[in-house]
């Protein structure tokens, strides 16, 4: 039987962003099924906890791979380029110099010897039989300053949002999501995470697509002017301008895209899942995209 994910369903949404600002969402309706929540952390080596990078990655488009080990016995493997990544979640145990990794999507289970070394002023995780790198690989530990700071956005300042938009019309600073339960099991999602627009009208954000075991994350920029939205995806060099409609009021709103660029320009309606930042969900630190 598939072991449930060791997180609350609401908190799991926060993990999707990981280096994007954390996501705070209201508790799902009882009628909307969510993954079961139990936690059995198993054996965890405290020296493993944190983020371990394959390469230095700084600029948009730099290649990126890392492992993230959480104290709860779950982790993430993320790969791709800065701004466009794929993420696999896994459960793990660490005992006697061996990692037992179980990847949630496929059920693949690997027992991997590991060791931690100090070299060149860095701490290294060495996996001679890395399940995601042929021939094994070494990963350096991210500095505490890079992973220990909660993902906060500064509070919105007067005059920094597009002036022609009312609070009801504005979509920046919110998380917009669509979820679907699969007949074959699991729940899929498409989520637009949009940061507040700056004084020049430009906003940044991310699009997350997949399920709660594997998902992609893509950087985007956007501009909203009234009922028009321009979206641009820099690493794929594409974008679209689409008509939008914001329906409802307060936190009970939906965002309708006449042409959704991440589903072949088909119309989609996303519900407002809450603000894109919150300290309440910051036990996990900012991780790279």
C-alpha positions, 0 to 999 in steps of 0.5 A: 500500500502506498504510504501517505505523504508526511505533511498536511495537505495544506502544508504540502502546497507550500512545498511546491514553491520551495524557493518561490515565496511560501503559499498560505491557503485556506483549509480545503472544503470537506467535499474536496478530497485531499491526500491522507495525513499521517507521519512516520519519519523513521530513521533520520540522520541529522547531518543529512538535513537541508539542501545539497546542490550538484552545481552552483546555479545563479542566473536564469537558465543555469543547470540545476539539480539538488536533493532536499532532506526534511527532518520528517523523513520526506524529501525532494529531488529537483532538476532542470534549469533555474526558472524551469524545473521538475520535482520528484518527492520521496520518502527516506530512511538513513541508517548505518551509512545507507539511504533508503529512498522511495520515490512516491510517483513510481514507487521506485525504491533504492538503497544507496550508500552515502558518506559526508565529506569536508573538502574545499571549504564545503560539506559534501554528500557523496552518493556513489550509486546515485539513483538519479546520476549514472556513475554517482555524484557529489552534492555540496550543502547549501549555506545556512543563509541560503536555506534558513531564511523564511520566504517572506515578501515585504508587505505591499506598499502604497502606490506599488500596485497597478493604479488602475486596478481595484482590490477586487480586480487585482490578481497579484499577490495571490495563488490561483489553482485548479485541482482534479481528482484522478480516477486512477488515484491521486490529485493533479493541479495547475497553479499560478503563483503571482507576486504583486505587481511593481510600480511599473506594472510588471509582476513575477510568478511561477506556474506549477503543474503536476500532482503531489508526487511530481510537478514542474515549476516554471518562472513567468512574468506578467502584466495585468491591465484591467481585463487583459493579462499578458504572460511571458515564460522566459526559458521557453521564449513564449507567452500570450495575451489573454482576456481574463475575468475575476469573479466573486469578492474577498477571498471567494474569487475565481480567475477565468483565463480565456486562453490558458497558455499552459493548457494549449490556449484552452479556457480555464477557471482558477480559484483563489487559494490565498496569498502567496506569502505567509510566515505561518508556513515557514518551517521549511526554508527557501529552496532554489527553483 
